[in-house]
Amino acid sequence: MFETVVVGADGSSTAAEAARQAIELVKLTGGRLHIVPAYKPQGFRSSAGEEFSNALDSASLAESVLADLASRARIAGVEVETHGVPTDPAKAICDVADQVGADLIVVGNKGMKGVRRVLGSVPNSVAHQAPCAVMIAFTA
């Protein structure tokens, strides 16, 4: 049923719980898990006004999160692939889901309450743009 699953990860506890649930689901189906970092590319400006690529910014954190979650999936016996996509998180998750022919996208419920839900959260945006089924994991 859900053999090709994409999960968004941003280093938060809600994303970690969504990844845990995705790993368990893929373990049951014998499918493949695709992990996508949910980070926007960032840079910073020095006091001189020059723009630099922030070498230890979200890209470095994304790689660390991807490596950790991929390791957890492999330990659980799940085939896993990671995708480092430096763009808007919801777009990255949906684009990867489309590219790999995903059956399901799993995201945590971070930002699904209050003003953030109205202004746009990653789970809300994914739910509206997804090319497949979406599971918004309840994470507390």
N, C-alpha and C positions, 0 to 999 in steps of 0.2 A: 504494500500500500504506500507508505511513505518511505521510499527507498533512497531518494536523493533529497537531503535536508540541508538547508542553509540556516546558520545561526549567526546573529550579530553579537559582537563582543566589544565592550568598551572598558573593561577593567572594574566595573562596578559590581556590587554584590548581586544586583538584579540580573545583570548579564551573565554572571557566573552561574546563577540558578537556572537561567534559561538554557545555558550550554549544558548543564548537568542533565536537565530534562531532555534536551535534544540527543545527548549521548545515549541515555537510557532508551529512548525511542528507536534510534538507529540500531542499537544493539539488538533490540527485539526483531527488527525487520531485516537485519543483515545487509543494510544499505551502506551508503557513504555519506559522511558529514562534511560539509563545506563551512569553514569558519571565516567570517568577514569582520575585520575591525570596524567598529562604528566610531570613527574619528574624522573630524574635519582637518585638512592640512592647515598648519599654523606657521606663522613666522613671527619675528619680533623686530622692533626698530631700536636702534641704539640712540643715544642722546644726540648723536651727530645727524640723525635722520636717515641713515643708511638702512636698507632692508636686508636682513640676513635670513637664511634658512636656519631654523632653530634645530641644530643637530640632535639635541636631546629633548625633543618635543613629543608630540603625539605619535609621530612615526616610530620613534624608538620604543615608546610605551606600547604601541600597537604590536610591534614585533614580539615584545616580551609576553604580552597577553596571548597572542597567537601560539607562540611556542608552548606556553603553559597549558592552554586548553587542548592543543593537539596532542601533547604528552598524556593528558588525562584520558583523551579519547582512545589513544593507542593502548594504554594500560587496560582500558575496559574492553579491548578487542574490536574497536571500531575503526574502519578505514576512514581516514581523514585527509582533507586537503585544505590548505590555508590560502587566502587571497588577500594580499595587501593592496587595497584600492584607496588612493588618496583623494577622496571626493566627499561630498555630502553623505553622511552615514546611511540614510534611507535609500538614496539613489544607489550607493555601492551595494547594499544588501539586495535590492531588487534587480540590479543589473547582473550580479553574479547568479542570482536565482534563475534569471532568464537564460544566461549563457550556459548553465549546467543542466537546464531542464528540470529544475527542482520541483518536487511534489509538495514541499512544505517549507515555509520560513518560520523559524522560531525566534521570538524576541521577548525580552523581559517587559514588565509593565511599568518600567521607570518613565515618569512623566505622563502617566495616564490619569492623573487627578488634577483638579483645580485649573488654574490659568494655563499651565503648560499644555494641557490637553487641547484647549481652545487655540492657543498660539501655535501649536505644532510640536509634537514630540516625535521621536524616531518611531516608536511603535505605531502611533497614529498615522504617520506618513507612509510607513510600510504597508499598513492595512489598506490604504487607499491606492497605492501604486503597484502592489504585488502582482506578479504574473501567475501566482499559484495560491494555494491555501495558506493561511497565516494562523499560527498559534501564538497568542500573547500569554506567556507563562505568568501565572500569579506568583509573585515573589515576596509577598507580605505587604 
